[in-house]
Structure formats: structure tokens, C-alpha cells
């Protein structure tokens, strides 16, 4: 009977190596293989650099390329190839840790891998949650996300103007992730809803070039990939 290895989806947090959980560190110390996801356009993996201080010196590291594209055929091919690579490792009885920024189940490439891998074979999987970028941003800026009976919306900044408007009109508090690509639209929606003065823009938290800007007036139209907006309506 084949003994499959376990796949661990590990969230390494928003950038500071000290924000990785103890469970993640303990797992990284025992796995056979560390899987680092990265764009083919990048030389390295930010998630791997964050986890680096916690890896065993003899850790086997395998890079998995996930292209940044909306071409579904290209994406499907990459996901299948990466899933085949992971399946082969697990079929050999080895355990593997897939590193992902923030949390493995929040806007993460791990979700795509997990879904594709599930189509190939039944393998043991354990997800170790990580601190999200918006939790770290709230802590860094000292902003309360929600309290009492308020609701928090986690919104993708790459949505349409109509989608952003619909969600932000109804939520008392919101986090706009992926704010790097659609800032002019985000700014326009928040201005129209009278929320510009209630938000804070955070970019590259815990990394070189870290910056916090109150309001969106002075935020560039094309900020860093690692950018988000926190907003909370005034009572």
C-alpha cells in the first residue's frame, strides 16, 4: 500500500519573518520539501525569503512557477504541471510545505494548486493559517477594523466600479486588497461615496519602501503590487 506524504499549505504572513506562527515554524522544521511559488518574471520568491530564517539548512527547495496572466489556457497548463510536481513528491512518501504570502486560503495560489491536485489523487493536506496583510496593516496603523454589530467586507480591488460601489455602500468597514491595479477606479468610488477621508492606504508593509498614506489624494495611480486600503465609515 502506497504511503502518501502530507502537503502543508503554510501562510508565512505579510512580510515580517517574526509574524509566522509557531505551528508553521515547527512544520517547516520537519518537512522533506519546501515549495516556493513565484512568477516566472521574478528571480526569487518573497514567501521563501520570509520563511528563510525558519528553514532547516538541508531543506530541499523546489520553485513552482505561477504565471501572472489572465490567459486561462496558460494558467491551466501551469497549475496542472505544478500539481503533477507536487503529486510526484507526495507519491514518493515525502512531506511538502507550500509557502504562500499572508493566508493560504485568502487570494492565494495555494487554492488553485489544491483544487488541481484534488483532481489527480487523494492526498493528505493540512492548512496552517497565516496573518493576513490587512490584519498586519490594521495593527501597524492602530485602526480598529470592526466592533459591536459592524460587518467587515474583504473586497478585491480589481473588480468593476459597479461591484466596488455595491459592496462598499453596504459595509460599515472594508478592506480593499489588490489595490495596485485599479487605483483610479477605487479613488473615484470612494470619493463618490464620501469615504475618501475615512480610509488609509498601506503599501509594502514590512518591506523596503513601506508607506502609509491617509486618504487617497496622494496615492499614485499605479502603486506597488503589495498595496491595500482600509476604510471604516464614521458612526
C-alpha positions as CSV (number, residue, x, y, z in Angstrom):
1,X,0.0,0.0,0.0
2,X,1.4,3.4,-1.0
3,X,2.1,5.8,1.9
4,X,1.4,9.3,0.6
5,X,3.3,12.3,2.1
6,X,1.3,15.2,3.6
7,X,1.0,18.6,1.8
8,X,1.1,21.5,4.2
9,X,-0.2,24.9,2.9
10,X,1.6,27.4,5.1
11,X,0.8,31.1,5.3
12,X,4.1,32.9,6.1
13,X,2.3,36.2,6.9
14,X,2.6,39.7,5.4
15,X,6.4,40.1,5.3
16,X,7.9,40.2,8.7
17,X,9.5,36.7,9.5
18,X,8.6,37.2,13.1
19,X,4.9,37.1,12.2
20,X,5.0,33.4,11.1
21,X,3.1,31.2,13.6
22,X,4.8,28.7,15.8
23,X,2.9,25.9,14.2
24,X,4.2,27.0,10.8
25,X,7.8,27.1,12.1
26,X,7.5,23.6,13.7
27,X,6.2,22.3,10.4
28,X,8.9,23.9,8.3
29,X,11.5,22.2,10.6
30,X,10.1,18.7,9.8
31,X,9.0,18.6,6.1
32,X,11.1,17.0,3.4
33,X,10.5,19.5,0.7
34,X,9.7,23.3,0.7
35,X,7.7,24.5,-2.3
36,X,8.1,28.2,-3.3
37,X,5.6,29.8,-5.6
38,X,6.8,32.6,-7.8
39,X,6.1,34.4,-11.0
40,X,8.4,33.4,-13.9
41,X,9.2,37.1,-14.2
42,X,10.8,37.2,-10.8
43,X,14.2,35.8,-9.8
44,X,13.2,34.9,-6.3
45,X,10.2,34.2,-4.1
46,X,9.2,36.7,-1.4
47,X,7.4,34.0,0.6
48,X,10.6,31.9,0.6
49,X,12.7,34.9,1.8
50,X,10.3,35.4,4.6
51,X,10.4,31.8,5.6
52,X,14.1,31.5,5.1
53,X,15.2,32.1,8.7
54,X,13.0,29.2,9.8
55,X,14.1,26.6,7.3
56,X,16.4,23.7,8.0
57,X,19.9,24.2,6.5
58,X,19.4,21.0,4.5
59,X,15.9,21.7,3.3
60,X,15.2,20.7,-0.3
61,X,13.6,23.7,-2.1
62,X,11.6,23.5,-5.3
63,X,10.4,26.5,-7.1
64,X,6.9,26.4,-8.7
65,X,6.2,29.0,-11.4
66,X,2.7,30.5,-11.4
67,X,2.4,33.0,-14.4
68,X,0.7,36.3,-13.8
69,X,-1.8,36.2,-16.6
70,X,-5.5,36.0,-17.4
71,X,-5.0,33.6,-20.2
72,X,-6.9,30.6,-18.9
73,X,-5.1,28.1,-21.1
74,X,-1.7,29.2,-19.8
75,X,-3.0,29.2,-16.2
76,X,-4.5,25.7,-16.6
77,X,-1.2,24.3,-18.0
78,X,0.9,25.8,-15.2
79,X,-1.5,24.6,-12.5
80,X,-1.5,21.1,-13.9
81,X,2.3,21.0,-14.2
82,X,2.8,22.2,-10.7
83,X,0.2,19.8,-9.4
84,X,2.0,16.9,-11.1
85,X,5.2,18.0,-9.5
86,X,3.7,18.1,-6.0
87,X,1.8,14.8,-6.6
88,X,5.1,13.1,-7.5
89,X,6.7,14.3,-4.3
90,X,3.8,13.1,-2.2
91,X,3.6,9.8,-4.1
92,X,7.2,9.2,-3.0
93,X,6.1,9.4,0.6
94,X,7.7,12.8,1.2
95,X,6.0,15.6,3.0
96,X,6.0,19.1,1.4
97,X,5.3,22.6,2.6
98,X,3.8,25.1,0.1
99,X,4.7,28.6,1.1
100,X,2.2,31.4,0.5
101,X,2.1,35.1,1.5
102,X,-0.5,36.0,4.1
103,X,-3.0,33.2,4.5
104,X,-3.2,30.1,2.2
105,X,-6.9,30.4,1.6
106,X,-7.2,34.1,1.1
107,X,-6.4,35.2,-2.5
108,X,-3.6,32.6,-2.7
109,X,-2.1,30.4,-5.4
110,X,-2.4,27.6,-2.9
111,X,-6.2,27.5,-3.6
112,X,-5.6,26.8,-7.3
113,X,-3.0,24.1,-6.5
114,X,-5.3,22.5,-4.0
115,X,-8.1,22.3,-6.5
116,X,-6.0,20.9,-9.3
117,X,-4.2,18.5,-7.1
118,X,-7.6,17.2,-5.9
119,X,-8.4,16.2,-9.5
120,X,-5.3,14.0,-9.6
121,X,-5.3,12.0,-6.4
122,X,-6.5,11.9,-2.8
123,X,-3.6,13.2,-0.7
124,X,-3.4,14.3,2.9
125,X,-3.5,18.1,3.1
126,X,-3.2,20.3,6.2
127,X,-3.6,24.1,6.0
128,X,-1.7,26.3,8.5
129,X,-3.3,29.8,8.5
130,X,-1.2,32.9,8.4
131,X,-1.6,36.5,9.4
132,X,-3.1,38.5,6.5
133,X,-1.8,41.7,5.1
134,X,-4.9,43.6,6.3
135,X,-4.6,42.3,9.9
136,X,-1.0,43.5,9.9
137,X,-1.9,46.8,8.4
138,X,-4.6,47.4,11.0
139,X,-2.2,46.6,13.8
140,X,0.5,48.8,12.3
141,X,-1.8,51.8,11.9
142,X,-3.7,51.2,15.1
143,X,-7.1,51.2,13.3
144,X,-10.0,49.1,14.6
145,X,-11.4,47.0,11.8
146,X,-14.8,46.2,13.3
147,X,-16.6,46.3,16.6
148,X,-20.0,45.6,18.1
149,X,-22.5,44.8,15.3
150,X,-20.5,46.1,12.4
151,X,-19.6,44.0,9.4
152,X,-16.3,43.7,7.6
153,X,-16.1,43.3,3.8
154,X,-13.0,42.0,2.2
155,X,-13.0,43.3,-1.4
156,X,-10.9,42.7,-4.5
157,X,-9.7,46.0,-5.9
158,X,-9.6,44.5,-9.4
159,X,-13.4,44.4,-9.5
160,X,-15.6,46.7,-11.7
161,X,-16.7,50.1,-10.5
162,X,-20.2,48.8,-10.1
163,X,-19.0,45.8,-7.9
164,X,-16.9,48.0,-5.7
165,X,-19.8,50.5,-5.2
166,X,-22.3,47.8,-4.4
167,X,-20.1,46.3,-1.6
168,X,-18.8,49.5,-0.2
169,X,-22.3,51.0,0.0
170,X,-23.5,48.3,2.3
171,X,-20.4,47.5,4.5
172,X,-19.6,49.5,7.7
173,X,-15.9,48.6,7.3
174,X,-13.9,47.3,4.4
175,X,-10.6,46.1,3.3
176,X,-9.7,46.6,-0.4
177,X,-7.0,44.1,-1.4
178,X,-5.2,44.0,-4.8
179,X,-5.4,47.8,-4.8
180,X,-2.3,48.0,-7.1
181,X,-4.1,47.7,-10.4
182,X,-7.3,49.7,-10.2
183,X,-6.5,52.7,-8.0
184,X,-8.1,55.4,-10.2
185,X,-11.4,53.4,-10.0
186,X,-11.1,52.8,-6.3
187,X,-10.4,56.5,-5.7
188,X,-13.4,57.5,-7.8
189,X,-15.8,55.2,-6.0
190,X,-14.6,56.3,-2.5
191,X,-14.9,59.9,-3.4
192,X,-18.4,59.5,-4.8
193,X,-19.4,57.6,-1.6
194,X,-17.8,60.3,0.6
195,X,-15.4,57.8,2.1
196,X,-12.0,59.3,1.0
197,X,-11.3,60.8,4.4
198,X,-12.2,57.6,6.2
199,X,-9.6,55.4,4.5
200,X,-5.9,54.7,4.8
201,X,-3.6,53.4,2.1
202,X,-0.8,50.9,3.1
203,X,1.9,49.7,0.8
204,X,4.8,47.3,1.2
205,X,4.2,46.8,4.9
206,X,7.2,45.2,6.5
207,X,9.2,45.5,3.3
208,X,11.6,48.1,1.8
209,X,9.5,51.1,0.6
210,X,6.9,50.8,3.3
211,X,4.4,53.7,3.4
212,X,1.2,54.7,5.0
213,X,-1.0,57.5,3.5
214,X,-4.2,58.8,4.9
215,X,-6.8,59.4,2.2
216,X,-6.2,58.6,-1.5
217,X,-5.4,62.0,-2.9
218,X,-1.6,61.5,-2.9
219,X,-1.7,57.8,-3.8
220,X,-0.1,57.1,-7.2
221,X,-2.4,55.6,-9.9
222,X,-0.1,52.6,-10.1
223,X,1.1,51.7,-6.6
224,X,3.1,48.6,-5.6
225,X,1.6,45.2,-6.0
226,X,1.7,44.9,-2.2
227,X,-0.9,47.6,-1.5
228,X,-4.2,47.8,0.2
229,X,-6.8,50.2,1.5
230,X,-8.5,50.1,5.0
231,X,-11.7,52.1,5.5
232,X,-14.4,52.4,8.1
233,X,-17.4,54.5,8.0
234,X,-17.8,57.1,10.7
235,X,-20.5,56.3,13.2
